[in-house]
Every structure is written in C-alpha cells, then in structure tokens.
Amino acid sequence: MREFIRHPATVPIQLIELESEVEHKINTLNNVSFGGISCLSSEPVDKGKAIKIKVECVNPDFEITGKAVWCHAKNDMYEIGIEFIVNKDQIFFLRMVEQICHIEHYRNEILQSEGRKLSIEEAAKEWIEKHAENFPEA
C-alpha cells in the first residue's frame, strides 16, 4: 500500500544528477505525491543517485532534491521514480507545487474533454472550487 497518494500530472521538469551535474534533456513529470514523483526522461538514472528536480511552471522556480528509487525502460524513454529529500522549509512549497501540477493536469483534461482553453488562473479557480476540499493534508 502506498504511503502517499499519487496524482497524474504532465508538467515539464528539469532533472540534474547532482554528482556529475549531467542534465537530462527531455523530462516530463508523470505522477506526483507528497513523497516523490515519477517522470519520463530521455536518459536512465541509476538507483540511489541524487537528483535535483526543477519545476519552472511556478514562480519562482521550485527546486527540490531527491534520490532515484527505480528506473524502467518505457518505449524510447525511461520512467524514473524519485523520492524527495525534504527539509521543513520546503514542505509548504512542495504542497504548492503538488497543487499546481493538479491544476495543470485539470487544465489539460478540460481542453481534451470539453475543448475549453483555460488560463492557469481560470483553471486554478475551477480546480479549487471542485477539488481543494478533498486535497489531502500534509
């Protein structure tokens, strides 16, 4: 059983291996939870490697460190599971990023299902009205 609920998201992110400072070229956030993420990447990551994750769709950009806990080939990409290494100061921002990922996913869902193109502000307002009360506490 999962310790944290995973939520789908499709947000571009940056992955940088801390030891070598290698930056992966193509990365998309796949699922996000309070405990970590899974993402698709153009390159594999060895289990246990320390990774810096940058999310640029928030202002200011959000960075957090994690460690790779698994990596599987998936078509011509790699799906990577990364567990967050969090300090107390980052918890609030982590929750914000998680909510922004939900909102971006909602925005894409509405475009696909209803053909409505929402601004991030419109999507946030609708998502908050519909889902904020069910968003799990940290």
WOUR-V606913 format. One record per backbone hydrogen bond with DSSP energy under -0.5 kcal/mol. CO is the residue of the C=O (numbers start at 1). NH is the residue of the N-H. E is the energy in kcal/mol with one decimal. If there is no record, write none. Layout:
co={CO	CO}
nh={NH	NH}
e={E	E}
//
This chain:
co={7	11	12	14	15	16	17	22	22	25	26	27	28	29	30	31	32	35	36	37	38	38	39	40	41	46	49	50	51	51	52	53	54	54	55	62	64	65	66	67	68	70	72	74	77	78	78	79	80	80	81	81	82	83	84	85	87	87	88	88	90	91	92	93	94	95	96	97	98	99	100	101	102	103	104	105	106	107	108	109	110	110	110	111	116	119	120	121	122	123	124	125	126	127	127	128	131	132}
nh={32	29	56	54	24	52	21	17	24	27	42	13	40	11	9	38	7	84	33	82	30	31	80	28	78	49	68	18	53	66	16	64	14	56	62	55	53	85	51	83	48	81	79	77	74	41	80	72	39	82	69	70	37	67	86	65	90	91	91	92	94	95	96	97	98	99	100	101	102	103	104	105	106	107	108	109	110	111	112	113	114	115	116	115	118	123	124	125	126	127	128	129	130	131	132	132	134	135}
e={-2.4	-3.3	-0.5	-2.3	-2.5	-3.1	-2.2	-2.8	-0.5	-0.5	-1.5	-1.3	-2.7	-0.6	-2.4	-2.2	-2.4	-2.4	-2.5	-3.0	-2.8	-2.0	-2.9	-2.2	-2.3	-2.0	-2.5	-2.0	-0.5	-2.7	-2.2	-2.1	-2.4	-0.6	-2.7	-3.1	-3.2	-3.2	-3.0	-2.6	-3.4	-2.4	-3.1	-2.3	-3.0	-2.6	-0.6	-2.7	-2.1	-0.5	-3.2	-1.2	-2.5	-2.2	-0.6	-0.6	-1.5	-0.7	-0.8	-0.5	-2.7	-2.1	-1.8	-2.6	-2.4	-2.2	-2.6	-2.4	-1.8	-2.5	-2.6	-2.3	-2.7	-2.7	-2.1	-2.5	-2.6	-1.8	-2.3	-3.1	-2.6	-0.9	-1.0	-0.9	-0.8	-2.7	-2.4	-2.3	-2.4	-3.1	-2.7	-2.2	-2.2	-3.5	-0.7	-1.2	-1.4	-1.4}
//
